[in-house]
Amino acid sequence: MTSRIAFALVTALACATAWSNDAASVNPQSEVPALTAPARSEAAASAVPAGSDGPLPVVEVAAPARLPETIDLTYESAEIFQHLRRGFAMPNINSELVLHHQQWYLNRPDYLRRMITRSSRYLHFIIIELDKRGMPLEIALLPMVESAYNPTAYSRSHASGLWQFVPATGKQYNLEQNWWVDERRDIVQSTGAALDYLQYIYELHGDWHLALASYNWGEGAVGRAIKKNAAQGLPTDYMSLKMPEETRNYVPKLQALKNIFNNPNILADLDMLGVPMRPYFATVTNSGNIDVKLAAKLAEMPVQEFVALNPSHNRAVIRSETPMVIPADKLETFAHNLEAHEESDKPLSSWQAYTLRPGEKLEEVAPRFGMTVAGLKAVNGLQGRMRVASGATLLVAGEGNEPQDMGLKASPEEQPLVFAAPAQRAEKPATERPAAEKPAPGVGTQTSTHEVRKGETLSAIARRYGMSLAELKSLNKLRSNTAKYGTRLTVTSSTQASASTRVKTEIASKETPAKSKPTRAASGPTTAAPAAAAPRTHTVRRGETLSSIAQRYDMSISELKKLNKLRSDQVTSGTKLRVQS
C-alpha cells in the first residue's frame, strides 16, 4: 500500500467516526441498521484488496455493549418477579443443555403460563422464607423443576408435593404422614423442610450447584462422584461430575428458568406482570374439627381453591389444632362467618371416625350411616375392590350427609392470580384501631431433650422448639453451628393454656393482611375500664411478624418496638418480647 492510499484510508475512517458522533448528538434515538447477510457478502465481494487502486474497503464497526443496570439493594420491590430477580445469587451456567431447556419452555408458553399462575399463590411465602435464611432466590424456582408448582404432584418414586419429598426423607424432616394428613403436600411445613435440607447439603458441599445435584440424586451419590474425580485429579464442580441423565439436566433446567425470569419482556409477553410483593395467604388454627367444604364456604371461596392452598389433608375433615391456609384478604370474612355459624349452634363437622370391626364389610357399614358404598369409598379414598382390614379407621357421615361429589380435587391453575398492587394504606393510630379480641393466655417454658437425627441442622432444631439458634447453642454450650447425628441436646418449648377464643390466626409471611373484624360490644351496662396490666412475655413463633404480634395484643407496632427497644421491623422466631396483657 502506498503512503498516499494509507493516508487516505486513515482520513476517511476519522471523518466517518466524526460524522457518526455528530449524527448521534443530533438524533440520539436513530440507529443505523446492521447489514443483512447478503449485503455483507456483497460488500465483501466488492472490496478491493490492500495495495491496489479502487474504492476503499467496507468496515463494519460493532456497537459497544450496553452497561448493566445499577441495582439498588436497599430498594424494597413492589412487584414479586422484580424482587425475585434482585435476589438471584447463584453462579450462572452457560451450556447447550441450558439453551435446550430454555427453548423447550419458551416453545410451550401455555405450560409456562399455567406454572407461573400456580406459583403466584406460594411465591411470596417461599421468597420471604429464603430472605430470612439468606438463601439465593433461585431456589424459589425449584418447585417449577420438581412439580411444576403443583402441590398435589406425585411421582413414580412416591415423591409428593411442591418439593417432591419421598416418604423416608419426609419423615426424616418431621413431615407427618398418616391417615389424616400428608405434610409433604403442606405448603408451609414442606417449604420449611425443603429449605432445611438444602441448607444442610449446601453446608456439606459449599456449592449451590452440588447442593441442587444432591437434592435430586442424594448427597451420598454426589459425595462419591466428587471423591472419584478427586482421586483421578479431575475437577469436582457440578459440570465435571459423571451423573445420571436426570441430574445432568436438573441444574440446567433451573438455569433456563432463571434466564426466562431475568427477562421482563418474556413475562410481559406471557401477561405475567403486576403480581404484588405482599402475602397471598395466612394460616388459621381452629380448636375443633371442621369440614373442608364448610371451611371453604366460611371463607367464601371455591372448594378447589381452598384445597389448592390446603392439599395436605387426606380426609374431608380437618382435625382440630391443624393450621388451615386461607387467603389473607379472606381472614376477616372467615372469622365473621365462623362466629355466625357457631352462634347458630350448627356443627362444624358432619363427619365422624369409625373403626371397622372384625368381619364387617363396607356394604354393611355404609347403609348404617345413610351412605352408599360408593360414597363411603369416595370419602375414604378407596378405589376399585380394595379391601379394608378390621381395625382400620373410616370416615363416615353424620345425619343427612351423603357425599355426592366431595369436590376435594385441587385445581391450582383454575383461577389466575395476577392482579394490580393496591395502594398502601396508612396504619391507623392505636386510638382509632378497633378493639382486639381477648389476649392469649400466658406462655410458660418446659425443658426437654432432643436427639439429633440424620440430616438435622441446629437452625432446624431451634426453629422446631421456638428457640433462636443462639439460645440453643448457649443452652448446650456449643461453639459450632453443626451437631453430630445422635447428639442429645437440651431444648426448651413453650406451654400454653387453652385459648380463650376458638380461632388463632398466624400470618404466614412478612406483611400484614386485612385487619381483623372488630368484636361486637357485649350487651348490658358499661363498666369502668380496668387499670393497665403489667407487661408479660411472648415467644415469637415461626412465621410471626411484629405486626401480627402487635395486633394480637391490641398494640401498635411502635408501642411494641418501644417496649422492647427494637429498631428493626423484623424479628426472628424464638425471640422473647414484652407485650401488654
N, C-alpha and C positions, 0 to 999 in steps of 0.2 A: 504494500500500500504506500502510495506516495505521500509525502508530508502534507501536500495541499488537500488531498482527499481526506486524510486523517483529521486535519484541522476543520474541514467542512462538516465531518461527522460529529465531532465534539460540539461544534457551534450549533448544529441542528438539534442535538439532544438537549442542550442547555436551553434553547429557545422553546422547545416543546415542553420542557418542565416548567418554565416561567409562564407559558401560556396556560398550562393546566392549573397552576396555582391561582392565576388571575381569574380564570373561569370559575374555579371553586369559590373564590371570595365573592364573586358577583351573584352566583346562584348555587348556594351550598346544597340544595336539595337535588340538583340534577346529577345524574350519573351517566358515564359513557358505557353503553352496553358492551359486554365482553364479546369477543369474536366467536362466532359459531365454529364448529369443527371444519365444515367445508371452506369457510372464509380463511381459517388459519392455514389449511393446506394450500389454498390458492396463493395466499401471501407468501408462504414458504417457497412455492414453486417460482414465483416471480422475483424473489430476492436474488440479487446478484452477488456472487462470491466475492470475498475481500480481495482487493488488488486489481479489480477490473473496473472499467468505466460503466456508468449506468446509474439507475436510481439507487438511493440508499436502502439498506435492508429494513424490514419492518421489525420493530422491537416491541414486544408485549410486556408491559410493566404490571406486576401483580399489586393489587391494593393492599395496604398494610392491614394486618389483623386488628380487629376491634379489641380494645382493652376490656377485661372483665368488669362487670358492675361491682361497685363497692357495696358490701353488705353491712348494715348497722346491726350488730348483735344485741344492742340494748333496746331495739325497737320491738314492741310486742305485736305480733302479726294478728290481724283481724280475720284472716282467711286461712282455712286449715291446710290447704295444699302449699300455700306460701310458707307457713310455719314449718311444714314438713321439709321443704327444700332447704330451709335455713339450718336444719339440724342434721343434714347428711354429713357423715364424718368418716365413713369407711373409704379406704383407697379404691380408686376406680380400676376396673379390669377392662382391657380392650382386646377382644379376640373375635374370631369368626363365629364362635358359639354365641357370644353376646349379640352380634348383629343378626344371627339367625333367629334367636328368640325375640329380639326386638321387632323384627319384621313379622314374626308369627303373631304377636299381639296386635300390631298395627293392621294386619290383614283381617283381623276379627274385631272390628270396632264395637259390634253389638255385645260380644262377650266381655270386652274390656269395660264397656259402659255399665253392664249389669254388675260386674265385680266391684267397680268403684262405687256404684249406688249402694250395694250391700254394705260396703266398708264404712260408709258415712255414718252408720249407726254407732260404730265401735271405735272409729279412728281417734276421736278426741280423747277418750278414756285411755287408750293404749299410748298415745303420744305423751299425755301427762305422766303416765307411769314411767315411760322411758326418760322423760325430762327429770323426774325425781331421782332416778338412778344414775343420770349422766351417761346414758347409753345412746349409741347412734340411732337416729330416727329412721334409717333404712329398715330397721327391724320391724317397724310398723307395716311395711310392705310384705313381710314374710308370710302372713296368712294368705296372701294372694297366691304365692307359690304353693303353699301347703294345701289349702282348702278352697281357694277362690273366694275367701271370706264367707264361706257357708258354714254356720255354726253346727249344722246337723250332718256335715260331711262324714262319711265312714268309708275307710279303705279296706282293701283285701287283707291287709295285715292287721285288721281290727283297730286301726288308729281312728280316733274320733275327735270332732270339734274343730274350732278355728286353727288351733295349733297342732292338731293331729297327734295327740298323745296315745301311745299304745297302753293297754291296761297296766302292765308292770311299771312303766315309768310314771304313769298317773298315780299309782299307789305310792311309789317312792316319794312323790312330791305332794302327798297328802290330799289327793283329789278323790273324794268319796265316790264309790261306785257300788250301788246297791239297788234294791227293788224300787226305791223311791226316786233316786236321782243318779245321774252320772255327771259329776262335776268336770269331766273332761270337756263337756259341752257348755259349762258355765262360763259366761263371758269374763266375769271378774276373777273368779278363782283360777281358771285355766291360764289367764294372762299373767297373773302373779307367779304361777308355777313355771310357765314358759320362760319368763324373764329371769327367774331364779336359776333355772337350768342353763340358760345362755350365759349368765354371769359366771356360773361355775366353770363351764367349758372354756370361756374366754380367759379366765384366770389360769386355767390349766395349760393353755397353749400360748397365750399372749398375742393372739392374732385373730381378728374377727372372721376372716375367710376360713381359717381352720376351725373356728368355733361353729360356724354355719355348717361346714362339712361334717363335724361331729354330731350336730343336731340331726342331720339326715342319715348318717352312716353309723354313728356311735363313736364315742371318744376313744374306746379301746382300739377300734379298727384304724382310726386316724393316727393314734399313737404308734401302732405297729408299722404303718406306712411311713411315718416320719423316721422311725428307727432304721427301717430298711434302707431308705435313701441316705441317711447319715452314714451308715456302715459302708455304703458304696461311694461315699464322697460326693453325693449329688445334692442339689438344693432341696430344702424341706418346706418350701412355700406351697400354697394350695395348687398353683398351676403346674408344679413339678411332680406332685404325688401321683402314683398309679392308684386309681379308684374305680368303683363301679360306674357304669354309664349314667345312672340316675344322679349320683353325687357329682359327677363331672359336669352335669348340666345344671346343678342346683344353684350355685352362686351366679353363673351367667344369667339365669332367669331373673334373679333378684336385681342384677346389674341392669338388665334390659328394662325392667320396670322402673328402676331409678332414673334411667335415661329419659323415659317417657314422662315421668312426673317432673323431671327437671326442665321440661319444655312446656311453658304455659300455653303456647299456641295449640299443642296437641290436645290438651284438656279443654281448651275453648272449642275446638272442632267437635269434641265429644259432648259439648254442653255440660261440662262439669265444673263450672265456676260458681262462686257465691256460697260455698259451704262455710258458715261462720265458725271461728275458733272459740266455741263455747260448749258446755256439756250438753250431750244429747239425752242422757239418762241419769237417773239416781236410783238408789236401792231403798226398798221399803220392807220392813220386817213386821209381820203380823203375829199376834200372840196365839192365834187359833188356826186350825186347818181351814183352807179356803179353796173353792173350786177354781180351776184355771179359767173357765168360761165366765164365772162370776167376777173374778178379778179383772178380766179384760172389760167386762161390762161396766164395772165401777169406775174404771179408768177411761171409759168412753172411747175405746179403741178396738179395732178388729181383732178377733182371736188370733188370726195368723200373725199379725204384727206383734201381739203380746208374746206369742210362742217364739218368734224370731229373737226377742230380747231375753226370753227365759227358756232356752232349748234344753236345759239340763234335766227338766222334770220328766220322769218316765210315766207318771200317772196323771189322771185328770184332776187330782187334788194336790195342792202344795202344802206340805207339812208346816205346822206351827214353828215359829222361830227360824224359818228358812227365808233368806233375803229374796225379794222379788225385784226385778228390774223394770222400771216404769219411766217413760219419757219425762224429762224434767218439767216440761210445761203441763203435764197431766197430774202432778202431785197434788195440787190444790183440789182439783176435781175429784181425784181418788179419795182423799181424806174426807171431803164433804159427803160424797155418795156412800162411803163406808159408814159414816156416822148415822146417816139417814136410814141405811139398811139395818143397822143394829137396833136403832130405836123402834123399828117396825117389828122387832122380835123374830125376824126371819133368820134361818140358819145360814151360816157362811158356806157350809158344805152339805151336799145331799148324797154323799157317798160315805161308805164305811168299809173297814178292812174285815175280811172274813177268812178264817183258817180252814182249809179243806180237811175234812175228817177222813179216816181210813175207809176206802171202798166207795167214797162219794164221787159222783160224776158231775160234769158240768151241766148235763141235761137235767139233773135233779136240783142243782143249786139255782140255776137261772130263774125258773118259774117261782121259786120260793121268795125271790126278791123282786118279782114283777118284771123280769128281764127276759129277753130272748137269748138263746145260746150265742147267736152272732153278736149281739150287743155286749154280752159278758166277755166274749173273746176280744172284741174290739177295744174295750176299755183296759184290758189287761195285756194287750199286745200279743195275743196268742194267734198263731196262723195255722191254717190247714188242720191236720189231725194231730197237732202237738198235744202230747199227754202231760197232765199236771199231776205231780206226785202228792200224796197225802201229806199234810203239814204245811203245804205251800200257802202263801198269803194271796188272797184275791181281793180286788176292789169290787164291791157290789153296790147296787143302787139303793138309795133310801126310798121313801114313799113317793110313788108317782114320777120316778126319774128313769126313763128308758133312753139310752144313748142311741139316737138315730145316726147322727153324724157328729162325732166328738169335735171335729174341726181343729185338731191339735197338730196338724201338719204345718210346719213353718214354711212360709213363702217369702224369704228375705228380699227377693227382688221385686215383690209386688208393688210396693209404694216407694217412688223415688223420694229422696230426702234432700234434694238440692233446693236451697231457699236462701233468700237475701238476709243478711245480718240485720237484726232490728237495731234501732237507735238505743244507745246506752242510756239507762235511766239513773238519775242521781239517787243515791241512797237517802231515805228519809232519816231525819234525826230521831233519836231514841224516843223523844216525847210524842212523835207523830206515828210511830210504828204501832201496829195492832198488838194487843196483849198476847203473849205466847202461852202455850199450854203449861201445865204444872211442871216444875223442874223434875229431871230424872232423879231416881234415888241415889244415895251415896255409893261411892266406889271404894272397895277395900282391896287389899293386896294379899295374895296367897303364894307361898313359896313351894316349888316342887322341883323334881329332877327330870331332865330330858336327855335321852341318849342319842347322840348324833348318828343319823342314818347316812347311807351311801348317797353321795351327791348333794347333801345339805350344806348350805353355807351359813355362816354366823348371821348374816343380814336376814336370811330367810327365817332362821330360828327366832331372832329378835322380833321380827315382824309378826310371827305367829303368836307370840305371847304378849304383844302390845308393848314391847320394850324398844329402846333405842339400842343401836349397836354398841355405843359407848357404855351404856348401863350394863349390858350383857358381859362385855369384856371386863368391866370394873368388878362386877359381882363374882366373876370366876378368875380374876387376876390373870387375864390373858393379854399378851402383847401383840400377837399376830391376829390378822383378820380371818384366819382359817382354823378349822378344828378337825382333828382326825376322826375317821369313822369309828364309832363305838365309844367315843369320849362322853363321859357323863357331865352335864352342865347343870348348874343351879339356875333356875328361871323363876320369874315372878309373873303371876297372871292376875287380872282384875276379877273380883267377885262382885256381883251386883244384885241387889234385892229386886223383887218383882216390880215391873214398871207400873206406873200409875195410869198410863194410857195404853191402849191396845196396839197402837201403831208407833213404831220408832223409825224415823227417817234418817238416812245417812247419805249425804251427797257422795256420788261415786267418782268425782273428779274435782278439779281445782276451782271451778267457778260456782256461782250461786244460781240455782234455778228460780222458778217463780216463787213469790212469797207465800208463806203458809196462810191458810184461811184463818181469820180471827175467830177466837172461840166466842160462843154466844154468852151473853150475860145471864147469870143464874137469876131465877125469879125470887122475889122476896125482898125484904128491906135491905138497904145498903148498910155496910158496916165500915168502921174506920179502918184505914189502911194500916197493916201491921208495920212495925218498925223494921228497918233494913236489917236483913240477916247477915251474919258474918260470912266471908268468902270460904269456899271449900275447894277441893281438888278434883280436876277432871283429867283422866289419862287419854291422850289423843289416840284414836283408833285409826286403823288403815283406811285411807280414803277421806278422812275428815279434813275440813278446812277451818280456818279461823271464822269465816263467815257462817258456816253451818253450826259451829260450836256457840258462837255469839247468839245466833237465832234460837238455839235450843234453850239457852239460859236467859232469854229475854234481855240481851245486852247488845250494845252496838259494837262494831269491830274496834272502834277507837277506845271504848271502855275496856274491852278485853285486852288490847295491846298495852294500854296504860297500866292496868292492874298487874300485868306480867312483865312490864318493862321491855316490850318487844318493839323492834324497829321494822322488821320484815313482815309482810303479809302471809308468808309461808311458814308452815310448822310441820315437823316430822312426827311420824307415828311413835308412840311411846313417851312423848314429852308430857310432863305433868304441868297443867295450867291451873291457876287460881280462877275460880268462877264465882259469880254471885248466886247464892242459893235463894 
